[in-house]
Amino acid sequence: MKLRELAHGRTGDKGDTLNVSVICFDARVYPHLVRHLSAERVKAHLQSIVRGPVRRYELPRIGALNFVLEHALGGGVTRSLALDAHGKSISAALLDMDIDIDIDIDIDIDIDIEPPA
């Protein structure tokens, strides 16, 4: 199963450092992600992008993991010639990771949106 089926991501940058948060759709998934989504695994998955260390911070009250990726933006926004100098697409790359889920949870993320009248 892809990580994107269990969580969504948000990013933020500061210089050549990128924060990527992985936020569970369902709080019951959080303990599983704590067990299986390590800083080492994130660094290995993003090895072609991240040149420095990766640190993980646990945020159990909001069911999220925050990863700080150093040397991930080609020198930072003002130095990088990358099309995505802010690193917004890196969360999508991370969410493409395969996760072997060891729990049986039916996650319903359908959102009903009423069209404007």
C-alpha positions as a Markdown table, in Angstrom:
| # | Residue | x | y | z |
|---|---|---|---|---|
| 1 | Met | 0.0 | 0.0 | 0.0 |
| 2 | Lys | 1.3 | 3.5 | -0.8 |
| 3 | Leu | 1.8 | 5.9 | 2.1 |
| 4 | Arg | -0.5 | 8.4 | 0.3 |
| 5 | Glu | -3.4 | 6.0 | 1.1 |
| 6 | Leu | -2.8 | 6.4 | 4.8 |
| 7 | Ala | -1.6 | 10.0 | 5.1 |
| 8 | His | -1.2 | 13.4 | 3.5 |
| 9 | Gly | 1.9 | 15.6 | 3.5 |
| 10 | Arg | 2.8 | 19.3 | 4.0 |
| 11 | Thr | 6.2 | 20.9 | 3.4 |
| 12 | Gly | 8.0 | 24.0 | 4.4 |
| 13 | Asp | 11.5 | 25.3 | 3.7 |
| 14 | Lys | 14.2 | 27.4 | 5.3 |
| 15 | Gly | 17.4 | 27.8 | 3.4 |
| 16 | Asp | 18.6 | 24.4 | 2.3 |
| 17 | Thr | 16.5 | 22.6 | 5.0 |
| 18 | Leu | 13.1 | 21.1 | 4.3 |
| 19 | Asn | 10.4 | 20.0 | 6.7 |
| 20 | Val | 8.0 | 17.3 | 5.5 |
| 21 | Ser | 5.1 | 16.4 | 7.7 |
| 22 | Val | 3.2 | 13.2 | 7.2 |
| 23 | Ile | -0.3 | 13.5 | 8.7 |
| 24 | Cys | -2.5 | 10.4 | 9.2 |
| 25 | Phe | -6.0 | 10.4 | 7.8 |
| 26 | Asp | -7.0 | 8.1 | 10.7 |
| 27 | Ala | -5.4 | 8.3 | 14.1 |
| 28 | Arg | -5.5 | 4.5 | 14.3 |
| 29 | Val | -2.7 | 4.4 | 11.7 |
| 30 | Tyr | -0.3 | 6.6 | 13.6 |
| 31 | Pro | 1.3 | 3.9 | 15.8 |
| 32 | His | 1.9 | 1.8 | 12.7 |
| 33 | Leu | 3.6 | 4.7 | 11.0 |
| 34 | Val | 5.7 | 5.4 | 14.1 |
| 35 | Arg | 7.0 | 1.8 | 13.8 |
| 36 | His | 7.6 | 1.7 | 10.0 |
| 37 | Leu | 8.4 | 5.2 | 8.9 |
| 38 | Ser | 11.8 | 5.9 | 10.3 |
| 39 | Ala | 14.2 | 8.8 | 9.5 |
| 40 | Glu | 16.6 | 6.2 | 7.9 |
| 41 | Arg | 13.8 | 4.8 | 5.7 |
| 42 | Val | 12.8 | 8.4 | 4.6 |
| 43 | Lys | 16.5 | 9.2 | 3.8 |
| 44 | Ala | 16.8 | 6.0 | 1.8 |
| 45 | His | 13.6 | 6.7 | -0.1 |
| 46 | Leu | 14.7 | 10.2 | -1.0 |
| 47 | Gln | 18.4 | 9.4 | -1.4 |
| 48 | Ser | 18.7 | 11.2 | -4.8 |
| 49 | Ile | 17.4 | 14.4 | -3.2 |
| 50 | Val | 18.5 | 14.6 | 0.4 |
| 51 | Arg | 22.3 | 15.1 | 0.9 |
| 52 | Gly | 22.3 | 15.6 | 4.7 |
| 53 | Pro | 20.9 | 14.0 | 7.8 |
| 54 | Val | 17.2 | 13.4 | 8.3 |
| 55 | Arg | 15.6 | 13.8 | 11.8 |
| 56 | Arg | 12.1 | 12.6 | 12.8 |
| 57 | Tyr | 9.9 | 14.3 | 15.3 |
| 58 | Glu | 6.7 | 12.6 | 16.6 |
| 59 | Leu | 3.5 | 14.6 | 17.0 |
| 60 | Pro | 1.1 | 12.0 | 18.5 |
| 61 | Arg | -1.6 | 14.5 | 19.5 |
| 62 | Ile | -2.2 | 15.4 | 15.8 |
| 63 | Gly | -1.2 | 12.0 | 14.4 |
| 64 | Ala | 1.8 | 13.3 | 12.5 |
| 65 | Leu | 5.4 | 12.7 | 11.9 |
| 66 | Asn | 7.6 | 15.7 | 11.0 |
| 67 | Phe | 10.9 | 15.0 | 9.1 |
| 68 | Val | 13.6 | 17.6 | 8.9 |
| 69 | Leu | 15.7 | 17.0 | 5.8 |
| 70 | Glu | 19.0 | 18.9 | 5.6 |
| 71 | His | 20.8 | 19.8 | 2.4 |
| 72 | Ala | 17.7 | 18.8 | 0.4 |
| 73 | Leu | 17.1 | 22.0 | -1.7 |
| 74 | Gly | 20.2 | 22.4 | -3.7 |
| 75 | Gly | 21.5 | 25.3 | -1.6 |
| 76 | Gly | 18.1 | 26.9 | -0.9 |
| 77 | Val | 15.6 | 28.9 | -2.9 |
| 78 | Thr | 17.9 | 31.8 | -3.8 |
| 79 | Arg | 20.7 | 29.5 | -5.0 |
| 80 | Ser | 18.9 | 26.5 | -6.5 |
| 81 | Leu | 18.1 | 26.2 | -10.2 |
| 82 | Ala | 15.6 | 23.5 | -9.5 |
| 83 | Leu | 12.1 | 23.9 | -10.8 |
| 84 | Asp | 10.8 | 23.1 | -7.3 |
| 85 | Ala | 13.2 | 25.2 | -5.3 |
| 86 | His | 10.8 | 25.2 | -2.3 |
| 87 | Gly | 10.6 | 21.4 | -2.2 |
| 88 | Lys | 6.8 | 21.2 | -2.4 |
| 89 | Ser | 6.9 | 18.1 | -4.6 |
| 90 | Ile | 9.1 | 16.2 | -2.2 |
| 91 | Ser | 6.1 | 15.4 | 0.0 |
| 92 | Ala | 4.5 | 13.8 | -3.0 |
| 93 | Ala | 7.7 | 11.7 | -3.6 |
| 94 | Leu | 7.7 | 10.6 | 0.0 |
| 95 | Leu | 4.0 | 9.7 | -0.1 |
| 96 | Asp | 4.8 | 7.4 | -3.0 |
| 97 | Met | 6.7 | 5.1 | -0.6 |
| 98 | Asp | 5.3 | 1.6 | -0.1 |
| 99 | Ile | 4.2 | 0.7 | 3.4 |
| 100 | Asp | 3.4 | -2.8 | 4.6 |
| 101 | Ile | 0.4 | -2.2 | 6.8 |
| 102 | Asp | 0.0 | -4.8 | 9.5 |
| 103 | Ile | -3.4 | -3.6 | 10.7 |
| 104 | Asp | -6.9 | -3.9 | 9.2 |
| 105 | Ile | -8.4 | -0.5 | 9.0 |
| 106 | Asp | -10.8 | 0.7 | 6.4 |
| 107 | Ile | -9.8 | 4.3 | 5.8 |
| 108 | Asp | -12.6 | 6.4 | 4.2 |
| 109 | Ile | -11.2 | 9.7 | 3.0 |
| 110 | Asp | -14.1 | 10.7 | 0.7 |
| 111 | Ile | -15.0 | 14.3 | 1.1 |
| 112 | Asp | -18.4 | 15.5 | 0.1 |
| 113 | Ile | -18.2 | 19.0 | -1.3 |
| 114 | Glu | -21.4 | 20.8 | -2.3 |
| 115 | Pro | -21.0 | 22.7 | -5.5 |
| 116 | Pro | -21.6 | 26.5 | -5.3 |
| 117 | Ala | -25.2 | 27.5 | -5.9 |
